[in-house]
Amino acid sequence: MNEIFTQNLIIREFNIDDTNAYYKNNQDGQIKKYMPNHSHDDENEARKELEENIANYAETEMPVHFAIVKADINALIGHIGIGDSEIIENAYELCCGISRDYRGHNYAAEALRAFAPWCKSAFNIDKIYASVNSENIAPRKALLNAGFSLCGEKYENKKEDINLYIFI
């Protein structure tokens, strides 16, 4: 992947030097609650996840996760990725997480607006889904601001109500 540049962000491949920032970014309550697979008990677990992500880059296969970097300060502020959907068979689902210190600045929507079209082209897919816990309002707004559409009111998944969005 070549880097994707937006007005404020760079979406790039992770490197092993991102481990500490990635681990710290994913320790806040929102990430632990809504994206527990990205929250780790220790930095070594985070490092193992990044190593798996880095290995997938060479294979150009899903799932893939990339770093979201705030360009003007060169700081890792989140992650974004795509893989098989857990809700819809034979479909792909996008995920995005922004560090607590950088929420509220529309960085998630900015990253999603650039990343979703890149995914469609890079993986030759026609639609991308995203699922969000119905109680988690900010990502729902980010998806709508990024051009996703609500395609289902609520789905039961792992004992929670989720809203499903689609990008065509």
TAWOWO-V114056 format. One record per pair of residues at least 6 apart in sequence whose ideal C-beta (glycine too) atoms are under 6 Angstrom apart, sorted by sequence separation. I is the first residue (numbers start at 0). J is the second residue. If there is no record, write none. Layout:
i=I j=J
i=I j=J
This chain:
i=39 j=45
i=84 j=90
i=2 j=9
i=3 j=10
i=31 j=38
i=68 j=75
i=69 j=76
i=131 j=138
i=153 j=160
i=154 j=161
i=30 j=38
i=55 j=63
i=84 j=92
i=131 j=139
i=2 j=11
i=66 j=75
i=67 j=76
i=97 j=106
i=118 j=127
i=154 j=163
i=67 j=77
i=81 j=91
i=97 j=107
i=0 j=12
i=25 j=37
i=52 j=64
i=67 j=79
i=81 j=93
i=95 j=107
i=115 j=127
i=151 j=163
i=25 j=38
i=129 j=142
i=150 j=163
i=64 j=78
i=65 j=79
i=80 j=94
i=149 j=164
i=150 j=165
i=64 j=80
i=79 j=95
i=95 j=111
i=63 j=80
i=147 j=164
i=148 j=165
i=62 j=80
i=78 j=96
i=77 j=96
i=147 j=166
i=22 j=42
i=61 j=81
i=62 j=82
i=77 j=97
i=133 j=153
i=61 j=82
i=77 j=98
i=76 j=98
i=142 j=164
i=22 j=45
i=21 j=45
i=76 j=101
i=18 j=45
i=132 j=159
i=133 j=160
i=18 j=46
i=132 j=161
i=133 j=162
i=18 j=49
i=79 j=110
i=130 j=161
i=131 j=162
i=91 j=124
i=108 j=141
i=112 j=145
i=130 j=163
i=93 j=127
i=107 j=141
i=111 j=145
i=79 j=114
i=129 j=164
i=13 j=49
i=91 j=127
i=92 j=128
i=93 j=129
i=108 j=144
i=81 j=118
i=108 j=145
i=128 j=165
i=90 j=128
i=13 j=52
i=126 j=165
i=127 j=166
i=126 j=167
i=67 j=110
i=12 j=56
i=84 j=128
i=86 j=130
i=17 j=66
i=115 j=166
i=13 j=66
i=10 j=65
i=11 j=66
i=20 j=75
i=10 j=67
i=17 j=75
i=8 j=67
i=9 j=68
i=9 j=70
i=8 j=70
i=34 j=96
i=30 j=96
i=27 j=99
i=24 j=98
i=33 j=132
i=8 j=109
i=8 j=110
i=33 j=135
i=5 j=109
i=10 j=114
i=5 j=113
i=3 j=113
i=3 j=117
